[in-house]
Amino acid sequence: MSDKYFTHKIEQIHARIDEYYGQIIASSQRRSDPLIDQLVSDLSTSLEELHVAEEELYQQNEALLEMRTALEGQQRRYQSLFDSAPDGYLVTDSTGRIIEANRASAYLLGVPQDRLLRKFMVTFVSMGDRPAFRYSLQSLAKEMRKSEPGQEKHSNTDWEIQLKPKRGNPFLASIRLSIASDAQGGILRWTIRDVSERKRAEESMRESEMKFRSLAETTSVAILIIQDEDIRYANPAAGRTIGYSNDTLLGLKFLAIVHPEDRRVLERHGVGVPPGRLSEAVRIRRWEIRFISQQGGSCWADVTAGRILYEKKPAWVLTAYDITQRKEAEQDRKNLLARVVQVQEEERRRISRGLHDQMGQGLIALILGFKNLEAVLPEQERPTLLQLRKVAEELRQEMHSLALDLRPPSLDDLGLVTALANYAEEWSARNGIVVDFQANISQDRQIPAEISTAVYRIVQEALTNVLKHAGARRVSLILDRRGESILVIVEDDGQGFVIDQATKTPQPNRRLGLIGMKERAELIGGSLAIESTLGLGTSLFLRIPLEETRRPDANA
């Protein structure tokens, strides 16, 4: 229920109470009775308190609206950074059909940005590379379909292929695919970079070390050569990017300048480790890692690594771009969203407790006063009083529902399971839809507060979507503990919907409820997946780790 709905309901109740209040005033004026006078005074005070509570709710809604506006501004800033990135960024479905594209990708592919949507990536691949491209894309699609329903799987795949833009000359592109696999087939996030110049530089290095040094000394791209565990070469740009002088870098153990949380993924692929520990076939690799500067600071870098012969011995050559600003912008957005959610929950908790403790007690006192008044009023005037008491009881129920929607006290006092059970029961009674709630989790009071709040809000939004869109008669709500994760499943028997239209349509036509649920899940390290079939209902899967997996694995 929206705030406008409650404001409208309160206004209606105001009008009805004012009408009955006037009738009591007129009735009381015909006789002098101290008890009636006191009850009329109490009624007047309660009405005034109701007006004050309504005004306070309106002011808090204004504050929340300002916070939402600030968050939308931050989201626009983040979208602007995405659009102005020097690399091409694309989002496609599992068949390679383009859903989103930034300006750089449109420039690289020689197509206006607005006309790039819905085109297939294979049309931009050179004829010689198309068979291998199609085979690799089909393999990825099969891998994504094999994933367990409701569990997101992230992996990275790197290609180097020849692209042929609609306008301009063909070029060698380095393509990185980030696979987000879920029950719907998932999406592919593409990063495209023209590496023609870099490839020519690498070939030049193999032909002549002198030519390599001439190029490396003048480029703005950081270049490192790692042999066994040691840094054997670093160009001037490497020193500037990482925060060392070139003389200091030479001879250092490479992993000593890599952030401890990022070392494992490099070791796994044999970068910066002793000979004999290269455990898999070598190919071009790409990671986003952090370097530690000479002063102890850190910077993010987009690193590409490949194997070469250096002084007739195997070595790694690394090229690195500084992406610190992009990473900071992503973290700023995440921090802002988390702060908005935190402030919103704090305000909801405060308003909810105020409505429950102050307004609730006042209305109970008012209802008791009406009951006492019945004993002293003549029989012919009691129907009016009964109507007035009914209005007050309806208002108390509305205030109770509003307080629960804002922030149920049971979530803080009794834990997640009890709060969800109470909400499911009340939601079912209010809307006439059967909810089958099952919980297989113990010691839910030990679940961190931010996780309990996120789960409660996501379930609340899911049931709201069921009520608005599904046309369902029954809902199944399951809360389960799976190892070190919490699993929530919400299923309905409603009409279902086409997921592509709801989750993959260009902005700003997406369903904001689904986006909000995904963002809440991501804020606490969780994942959310949805599957739906027209006529067969919808299922929502939420998985939240109790101890968030740290980022080094994400680069694996």
RODRENTI-588386 format. One record per residue (C-alpha): residue in three letters; x, y, z. Coordinates in steps of 0.1 Angstrom, whole numbers, plus 5000, padded with zeros to 4 digits. Layout:
{'ALA',{X,Y,Z}}
...
This chain:
{'MET',{5000,5000,5000}}
{'SER',{5013,5035,4991}}
{'ASP',{5016,5065,5013}}
{'LYS',{4990,5083,4992}}
{'TYR',{4966,5055,5000}}
{'PHE',{4970,5059,5037}}
{'THR',{4968,5097,5034}}
{'HIS',{4935,5093,5016}}
{'LYS',{4922,5068,5041}}
{'ILE',{4932,5092,5070}}
{'GLU',{4914,5121,5053}}
{'GLN',{4882,5099,5049}}
{'ILE',{4884,5089,5086}}
{'HIS',{4889,5125,5095}}
{'ALA',{4858,5135,5078}}
{'ARG',{4837,5108,5094}}
{'ILE',{4851,5115,5129}}
{'ASP',{4844,5152,5124}}
{'GLU',{4808,5144,5115}}
{'TYR',{4803,5121,5145}}
{'TYR',{4822,5145,5167}}
{'GLY',{4798,5173,5158}}
{'GLN',{4769,5151,5167}}
{'ILE',{4783,5143,5201}}
{'ILE',{4789,5180,5207}}
{'ALA',{4753,5188,5198}}
{'SER',{4741,5160,5220}}
{'SER',{4763,5170,5249}}
{'GLN',{4750,5206,5247}}
{'ARG',{4714,5194,5256}}
{'ARG',{4725,5182,5290}}
{'SER',{4753,5188,5314}}
{'ASP',{4772,5156,5322}}
{'PRO',{4809,5157,5335}}
{'LEU',{4817,5123,5320}}
{'ILE',{4804,5133,5285}}
{'ASP',{4823,5166,5287}}
{'GLN',{4855,5147,5296}}
{'LEU',{4850,5122,5268}}
{'VAL',{4844,5150,5243}}
{'SER',{4876,5166,5255}}
{'ASP',{4895,5134,5251}}
{'LEU',{4881,5129,5216}}
{'SER',{4892,5164,5206}}
{'THR',{4928,5157,5219}}
{'SER',{4930,5124,5200}}
{'LEU',{4919,5141,5168}}
{'GLU',{4946,5167,5172}}
{'GLU',{4972,5139,5178}}
{'LEU',{4960,5122,5146}}
{'HIS',{4966,5154,5126}}
{'VAL',{5001,5158,5141}}
{'ALA',{5010,5121,5132}}
{'GLU',{4997,5126,5096}}
{'GLU',{5018,5157,5092}}
{'GLU',{5049,5139,5105}}
{'LEU',{5043,5111,5081}}
{'TYR',{5041,5136,5052}}
{'GLN',{5074,5152,5063}}
{'GLN',{5092,5119,5064}}
{'ASN',{5079,5110,5030}}
{'GLU',{5093,5142,5017}}
{'ALA',{5127,5134,5032}}
{'LEU',{5127,5099,5016}}
{'LEU',{5118,5115,4983}}
{'GLU',{5148,5137,4985}}
{'MET',{5170,5107,4992}}
{'ARG',{5156,5089,4963}}
{'THR',{5163,5119,4940}}
{'ALA',{5199,5119,4952}}
{'LEU',{5203,5082,4945}}
{'GLU',{5189,5086,4910}}
{'GLY',{5214,5114,4904}}
{'GLN',{5242,5091,4915}}
{'GLN',{5228,5064,4892}}
{'ARG',{5228,5088,4863}}
{'ARG',{5265,5097,4871}}
{'TYR',{5274,5060,4870}}
{'GLN',{5255,5056,4837}}
{'SER',{5275,5085,4823}}
{'LEU',{5308,5069,4834}}
{'PHE',{5297,5037,4816}}
{'ASP',{5287,5056,4785}}
{'SER',{5320,5076,4784}}
{'ALA',{5343,5047,4791}}
{'PRO',{5372,5043,4766}}
{'ASP',{5365,5006,4761}}
{'GLY',{5335,4992,4744}}
{'TYR',{5309,4978,4768}}
{'LEU',{5280,4956,4756}}
{'VAL',{5253,4935,4772}}
{'THR',{5238,4906,4752}}
{'ASP',{5216,4876,4757}}
{'SER',{5230,4841,4754}}
{'THR',{5226,4842,4716}}
{'GLY',{5248,4873,4713}}
{'ARG',{5219,4897,4706}}
{'ILE',{5228,4932,4719}}
{'ILE',{5207,4946,4747}}
{'GLU',{5229,4976,4759}}
{'ALA',{5258,4994,4744}}
{'ASN',{5280,5024,4752}}
{'ARG',{5294,5050,4729}}
{'ALA',{5328,5034,4726}}
{'SER',{5313,5001,4714}}
{'ALA',{5292,5019,4688}}
{'TYR',{5324,5037,4676}}
{'LEU',{5344,5005,4674}}
{'LEU',{5316,4986,4655}}
{'GLY',{5308,5015,4632}}
{'VAL',{5271,5017,4640}}
{'PRO',{5252,5046,4657}}
{'GLN',{5245,5038,4693}}
{'ASP',{5207,5037,4691}}
{'ARG',{5208,5014,4661}}
{'LEU',{5232,4989,4677}}
{'LEU',{5205,4974,4700}}
{'ARG',{5190,4941,4689}}
{'LYS',{5218,4934,4664}}
{'PHE',{5238,4901,4668}}
{'MET',{5275,4903,4676}}
{'VAL',{5283,4876,4650}}
{'THR',{5275,4901,4622}}
{'PHE',{5306,4921,4632}}
{'VAL',{5330,4891,4633}}
{'SER',{5352,4885,4602}}
{'MET',{5341,4856,4580}}
{'GLY',{5372,4836,4589}}
{'ASP',{5365,4838,4626}}
{'ARG',{5327,4832,4625}}
{'PRO',{5326,4794,4627}}
{'ALA',{5348,4793,4658}}
{'PHE',{5329,4823,4673}}
{'ARG',{5295,4806,4668}}
{'TYR',{5309,4773,4683}}
{'SER',{5323,4791,4714}}
{'LEU',{5291,4811,4719}}
{'GLN',{5270,4780,4717}}
{'SER',{5293,4763,4742}}
{'LEU',{5288,4792,4767}}
{'ALA',{5251,4790,4763}}
{'LYS',{5251,4753,4771}}
{'GLU',{5272,4759,4801}}
{'MET',{5248,4786,4813}}
{'ARG',{5218,4763,4809}}
{'LYS',{5234,4736,4830}}
{'SER',{5236,4759,4860}}
{'GLU',{5215,4751,4890}}
{'PRO',{5182,4771,4890}}
{'GLY',{5183,4800,4913}}
{'GLN',{5221,4801,4916}}
{'GLU',{5241,4828,4898}}
{'LYS',{5274,4816,4883}}
{'HIS',{5300,4842,4873}}
{'SER',{5329,4833,4851}}
{'ASN',{5352,4851,4826}}
{'THR',{5362,4841,4791}}
{'ASP',{5387,4860,4769}}
{'TRP',{5390,4860,4732}}
{'GLU',{5411,4877,4705}}
{'ILE',{5392,4878,4672}}
{'GLN',{5391,4899,4641}}
{'LEU',{5361,4923,4640}}
{'LYS',{5348,4939,4609}}
{'PRO',{5328,4971,4617}}
{'LYS',{5301,4984,4594}}
{'ARG',{5322,5014,4586}}
{'GLY',{5360,5014,4588}}
{'ASN',{5387,4989,4586}}
{'PRO',{5388,4955,4603}}
{'PHE',{5407,4953,4635}}
{'LEU',{5419,4927,4661}}
{'ALA',{5398,4929,4692}}
{'SER',{5404,4917,4727}}
{'ILE',{5370,4906,4740}}
{'ARG',{5363,4897,4776}}
{'LEU',{5330,4880,4784}}
{'SER',{5316,4881,4820}}
{'ILE',{5289,4854,4822}}
{'ALA',{5260,4859,4846}}
{'SER',{5243,4825,4845}}
{'ASP',{5209,4820,4860}}
{'ALA',{5176,4802,4855}}
{'GLN',{5166,4823,4825}}
{'GLY',{5197,4816,4805}}
{'GLY',{5216,4846,4818}}
{'ILE',{5233,4875,4801}}
{'LEU',{5267,4882,4787}}
{'ARG',{5287,4913,4795}}
{'TRP',{5313,4921,4768}}
{'THR',{5343,4944,4771}}
{'ILE',{5358,4952,4737}}
{'ARG',{5392,4968,4731}}
{'ASP',{5410,4974,4699}}
{'VAL',{5443,4957,4705}}
{'SER',{5457,4960,4670}}
{'GLU',{5484,4984,4682}}
{'ARG',{5492,4962,4713}}
{'LYS',{5494,4931,4691}}
{'ARG',{5517,4948,4667}}
{'ALA',{5538,4958,4697}}
{'GLU',{5539,4922,4710}}
{'GLU',{5550,4909,4677}}
{'SER',{5576,4936,4675}}
{'MET',{5589,4925,4709}}
{'ARG',{5594,4889,4697}}
{'GLU',{5613,4901,4666}}
{'SER',{5636,4924,4684}}
{'GLU',{5641,4934,4720}}
{'MET',{5655,4967,4709}}
{'LYS',{5624,4975,4690}}
{'PHE',{5603,4964,4720}}
{'ARG',{5622,4987,4743}}
{'SER',{5619,5017,4719}}
{'LEU',{5581,5012,4719}}
{'ALA',{5577,5004,4756}}
{'GLU',{5596,5034,4767}}
{'THR',{5572,5058,4749}}
{'THR',{5538,5042,4755}}
{'SER',{5515,5054,4782}}
{'VAL',{5505,5017,4789}}
{'ALA',{5523,5000,4818}}
{'ILE',{5544,4971,4807}}
{'LEU',{5561,4945,4830}}
{'ILE',{5580,4914,4822}}
{'ILE',{5579,4887,4849}}
{'GLN',{5603,4858,4848}}
{'ASP',{5598,4831,4875}}
{'GLU',{5590,4853,4906}}
{'ASP',{5610,4884,4896}}
{'ILE',{5602,4916,4877}}
{'ARG',{5628,4917,4849}}
{'TYR',{5615,4947,4830}}
{'ALA',{5593,4977,4838}}
{'ASN',{5587,5006,4815}}
{'PRO',{5583,5042,4828}}
{'ALA',{5545,5040,4826}}
{'ALA',{5546,5010,4849}}
{'GLY',{5564,5030,4876}}
{'ARG',{5539,5058,4873}}
{'THR',{5509,5035,4873}}
{'ILE',{5520,5014,4903}}
{'GLY',{5538,5041,4923}}
{'TYR',{5574,5030,4922}}
{'SER',{5606,5042,4905}}
{'ASN',{5617,5020,4877}}
{'ASP',{5650,5011,4893}}
{'THR',{5632,5001,4925}}
{'LEU',{5607,4978,4906}}
{'LEU',{5635,4958,4889}}
{'GLY',{5644,4927,4909}}
{'LEU',{5614,4928,4932}}
{'LYS',{5592,4897,4937}}
{'PHE',{5562,4905,4915}}
{'LEU',{5536,4892,4940}}
{'ALA',{5551,4915,4966}}
{'ILE',{5535,4945,4948}}
{'VAL',{5502,4928,4944}}
{'HIS',{5474,4932,4970}}
{'PRO',{5473,4901,4992}}
{'GLU',{5437,4894,4984}}
{'ASP',{5445,4893,4946}}
{'ARG',{5476,4871,4947}}
{'ARG',{5458,4837,4947}}
{'VAL',{5443,4842,4912}}
{'LEU',{5477,4851,4898}}
{'GLU',{5494,4821,4914}}
{'ARG',{5467,4798,4901}}
{'HIS',{5477,4807,4865}}
{'GLY',{5514,4807,4872}}
{'VAL',{5522,4844,4872}}
{'GLY',{5550,4854,4896}}
{'VAL',{5556,4819,4909}}
{'PRO',{5586,4796,4908}}
{'PRO',{5592,4774,4877}}
{'GLY',{5573,4742,4875}}
{'ARG',{5541,4755,4890}}
{'LEU',{5524,4764,4857}}
{'SER',{5495,4738,4860}}
{'GLU',{5474,4745,4829}}
{'ALA',{5476,4754,4792}}
{'VAL',{5488,4790,4788}}
{'ARG',{5467,4816,4769}}
{'ILE',{5460,4853,4771}}
{'ARG',{5447,4862,4805}}
{'ARG',{5430,4893,4818}}
{'TRP',{5422,4904,4854}}
{'GLU',{5413,4934,4875}}
{'ILE',{5437,4935,4904}}
{'ARG',{5452,4959,4929}}
{'PHE',{5488,4970,4931}}
{'ILE',{5506,4982,4963}}
{'SER',{5526,5013,4958}}
{'GLN',{5560,5020,4974}}
{'GLN',{5543,5043,4999}}
{'GLY',{5518,5016,5009}}
{'GLY',{5488,5029,4989}}
{'SER',{5469,5009,4963}}
{'CYS',{5455,5013,4928}}
{'TRP',{5433,4992,4906}}
{'ALA',{5445,4981,4872}}
{'ASP',{5431,4962,4842}}
{'VAL',{5459,4937,4835}}
{'THR',{5464,4915,4804}}
{'ALA',{5490,4888,4806}}
{'GLY',{5506,4865,4779}}
{'ARG',{5536,4842,4776}}
{'ILE',{5568,4852,4757}}
{'LEU',{5604,4843,4754}}
{'TYR',{5626,4868,4772}}
{'GLU',{5664,4863,4768}}
{'LYS',{5656,4828,4756}}
{'LYS',{5637,4819,4787}}
{'PRO',{5599,4817,4792}}
{'ALA',{5584,4848,4809}}
{'TRP',{5551,4867,4813}}
{'VAL',{5545,4901,4797}}
{'LEU',{5519,4922,4814}}
{'THR',{5502,4953,4802}}
{'ALA',{5482,4974,4827}}
{'TYR',{5457,5003,4826}}
{'ASP',{5448,5023,4857}}
{'ILE',{5411,5019,4864}}
{'THR',{5411,5033,4900}}
{'GLN',{5386,5061,4892}}
{'ARG',{5361,5036,4877}}
{'LYS',{5364,5013,4907}}
{'GLU',{5360,5043,4931}}
{'ALA',{5329,5054,4912}}
{'GLU',{5314,5019,4915}}
{'GLN',{5321,5018,4952}}
{'ASP',{5307,5053,4957}}
{'ARG',{5275,5042,4941}}
{'LYS',{5273,5011,4962}}
{'ASN',{5280,5031,4994}}
{'LEU',{5254,5057,4986}}
{'LEU',{5228,5030,4979}}
{'ALA',{5237,5013,5012}}
{'ARG',{5234,5045,5031}}
{'VAL',{5201,5054,5015}}
{'VAL',{5188,5019,5025}}
{'GLN',{5201,5023,5060}}
{'VAL',{5186,5058,5066}}
{'GLN',{5153,5046,5051}}
{'GLU',{5151,5017,5075}}
{'GLU',{5160,5039,5104}}
{'GLU',{5132,5063,5095}}
{'ARG',{5108,5035,5090}}
{'ARG',{5117,5020,5124}}
{'ARG',{5112,5054,5141}}
{'ILE',{5079,5062,5124}}
{'SER',{5066,5027,5129}}
{'ARG',{5073,5027,5167}}
{'GLY',{5058,5062,5170}}
{'LEU',{5026,5051,5153}}
{'HIS',{5025,5019,5174}}
{'ASP',{5033,5034,5208}}
{'GLN',{5017,5068,5206}}
{'MET',{4989,5066,5181}}
{'GLY',{4981,5030,5190}}
{'GLN',{4977,5038,5227}}
{'GLY',{4957,5070,5220}}
{'LEU',{4933,5051,5198}}
{'ILE',{4928,5023,5224}}
{'ALA',{4921,5050,5250}}
{'LEU',{4896,5066,5226}}
{'ILE',{4878,5033,5220}}
{'LEU',{4876,5026,5257}}
{'GLY',{4862,5061,5262}}
{'PHE',{4835,5053,5236}}
{'LYS',{4826,5021,5256}}
{'ASN',{4823,5041,5288}}
{'LEU',{4802,5067,5270}}
{'GLU',{4777,5040,5259}}
{'ALA',{4767,5035,5296}}
{'VAL',{4756,5071,5301}}
{'LEU',{4740,5080,5268}}
{'PRO',{4703,5074,5261}}
{'GLU',{4694,5043,5241}}
{'GLN',{4683,5063,5210}}
{'GLU',{4718,5080,5208}}
{'ARG',{4739,5048,5211}}
{'PRO',{4738,5039,5174}}
{'THR',{4757,5070,5165}}
{'LEU',{4783,5063,5192}}
{'LEU',{4786,5027,5180}}
{'GLN',{4794,5040,5145}}
{'LEU',{4820,5063,5159}}
{'ARG',{4836,5035,5179}}
{'LYS',{4837,5014,5147}}
{'VAL',{4855,5042,5129}}
{'ALA',{4881,5044,5156}}
{'GLU',{4887,5007,5155}}
{'GLU',{4891,5008,5117}}
{'LEU',{4916,5036,5122}}
{'ARG',{4935,5016,5147}}
{'GLN',{4937,4987,5123}}
{'GLU',{4948,5009,5095}}
{'MET',{4975,5024,5118}}
{'HIS',{4986,4989,5128}}
{'SER',{4989,4978,5091}}
{'LEU',{5008,5010,5083}}
{'ALA',{5032,5005,5112}}
{'LEU',{5039,4969,5101}}
{'ASP',{5045,4979,5065}}
{'LEU',{5069,5006,5076}}
{'ARG',{5089,4984,5100}}
{'PRO',{5075,4954,5120}}
{'PRO',{5088,4954,5156}}
{'SER',{5090,4916,5155}}
{'LEU',{5119,4919,5130}}
{'ASP',{5140,4936,5156}}
{'ASP',{5126,4919,5187}}
{'LEU',{5118,4883,5176}}
{'GLY',{5139,4876,5145}}
{'LEU',{5134,4870,5108}}
{'VAL',{5113,4838,5109}}
{'THR',{5087,4853,5132}}
{'ALA',{5085,4886,5113}}
{'LEU',{5080,4868,5080}}
{'ALA',{5054,4844,5095}}
{'ASN',{5034,4873,5109}}
{'TYR',{5037,4893,5077}}
{'ALA',{5026,4863,5055}}
{'GLU',{4996,4857,5077}}
{'GLU',{4985,4893,5077}}
{'TRP',{4992,4898,5040}}
{'SER',{4971,4866,5033}}
{'ALA',{4942,4878,5054}}
{'ARG',{4943,4913,5039}}
{'ASN',{4944,4902,5003}}
{'GLY',{4926,4869,5002}}
{'ILE',{4955,4850,4988}}
{'VAL',{4967,4818,5005}}
{'VAL',{5003,4819,5017}}
{'ASP',{5021,4786,5026}}
{'PHE',{5050,4796,5047}}
{'GLN',{5077,4771,5056}}
{'ALA',{5110,4779,5075}}
{'ASN',{5138,4755,5080}}
{'ILE',{5162,4776,5099}}
{'SER',{5173,4778,5135}}
{'GLN',{5189,4806,5156}}
{'ASP',{5176,4832,5132}}
{'ARG',{5183,4858,5159}}
{'GLN',{5220,4853,5151}}
{'ILE',{5215,4864,5114}}
{'PRO',{5231,4899,5109}}
{'ALA',{5205,4927,5110}}
{'GLU',{5213,4939,5075}}
{'ILE',{5207,4904,5061}}
{'SER',{5174,4900,5080}}
{'THR',{5162,4934,5068}}
{'ALA',{5172,4927,5031}}
{'VAL',{5154,4893,5031}}
{'TYR',{5123,4908,5047}}
{'ARG',{5122,4937,5022}}
{'ILE',{5127,4915,4992}}
{'VAL',{5100,4891,5003}}
{'GLN',{5077,4921,5009}}
{'GLU',{5084,4934,4974}}
{'ALA',{5079,4900,4959}}
{'LEU',{5045,4896,4975}}
{'THR',{5036,4931,4963}}
{'ASN',{5044,4921,4928}}
{'VAL',{5023,4890,4932}}
{'LEU',{4993,4911,4943}}
{'LYS',{4998,4937,4915}}
{'HIS',{5007,4915,4885}}
{'ALA',{5002,4878,4891}}
{'GLY',{4965,4872,4896}}
{'ALA',{4975,4843,4919}}
{'ARG',{4954,4823,4943}}
{'ARG',{4982,4807,4962}}
{'VAL',{5018,4816,4972}}
{'SER',{5045,4794,4986}}
{'LEU',{5072,4811,5007}}
{'ILE',{5102,4790,5018}}
{'LEU',{5130,4802,5041}}
{'ASP',{5159,4777,5043}}
{'ARG',{5195,4773,5055}}
{'ARG',{5218,4757,5029}}
{'GLY',{5253,4754,5043}}
{'GLU',{5266,4789,5049}}
{'SER',{5239,4805,5028}}
{'ILE',{5203,4815,5033}}
{'LEU',{5179,4805,5005}}
{'VAL',{5145,4821,5000}}
{'ILE',{5120,4809,4974}}
{'VAL',{5088,4827,4965}}
{'GLU',{5065,4808,4941}}
{'ASP',{5030,4817,4929}}
{'ASP',{5004,4800,4907}}
{'GLY',{4996,4832,4888}}
{'GLN',{4996,4842,4851}}
{'GLY',{5034,4845,4848}}
{'PHE',{5052,4870,4825}}
{'VAL',{5078,4872,4798}}
{'ILE',{5111,4877,4816}}
{'ASP',{5129,4893,4786}}
{'GLN',{5103,4921,4786}}
{'ALA',{5107,4928,4823}}
{'THR',{5145,4924,4828}}
{'LYS',{5161,4931,4795}}
{'THR',{5142,4959,4780}}
{'PRO',{5163,4991,4775}}
{'GLN',{5162,5016,4804}}
{'PRO',{5141,5034,4816}}
{'ASN',{5113,5009,4807}}
{'ARG',{5124,4982,4831}}
{'ARG',{5103,4971,4861}}
{'LEU',{5119,4990,4890}}
{'GLY',{5107,4964,4916}}
{'LEU',{5129,4937,4901}}
{'ILE',{5159,4961,4898}}
{'GLY',{5154,4972,4935}}
{'MET',{5153,4935,4947}}
{'LYS',{5185,4927,4928}}
{'GLU',{5203,4957,4941}}
{'ARG',{5193,4949,4977}}
{'ALA',{5206,4914,4972}}
{'GLU',{5239,4925,4957}}
{'LEU',{5245,4950,4986}}
{'ILE',{5249,4921,5010}}
{'GLY',{5267,4898,4985}}
{'GLY',{5237,4878,4975}}
{'SER',{5221,4869,4942}}
{'LEU',{5186,4869,4929}}
{'ALA',{5171,4849,4900}}
{'ILE',{5136,4848,4885}}
{'GLU',{5120,4822,4863}}
{'SER',{5085,4825,4849}}
{'THR',{5063,4809,4822}}
{'LEU',{5031,4824,4809}}
{'GLY',{5001,4807,4825}}
{'LEU',{5023,4787,4849}}
{'GLY',{5033,4812,4875}}
{'THR',{5066,4828,4887}}
{'SER',{5094,4816,4910}}
{'LEU',{5119,4839,4927}}
{'PHE',{5152,4825,4941}}
{'LEU',{5172,4845,4966}}
{'ARG',{5206,4832,4979}}
{'ILE',{5226,4852,5005}}
{'PRO',{5259,4840,5019}}
{'LEU',{5262,4845,5056}}
{'GLU',{5299,4851,5050}}
{'GLU',{5304,4870,5018}}
{'THR',{5328,4854,4993}}
{'ARG',{5357,4878,4988}}
{'ARG',{5366,4893,4955}}
{'PRO',{5398,4873,4944}}
{'ASP',{5376,4844,4933}}
{'ALA',{5356,4867,4910}}
{'ASN',{5386,4870,4887}}
{'ALA',{5392,4833,4885}}
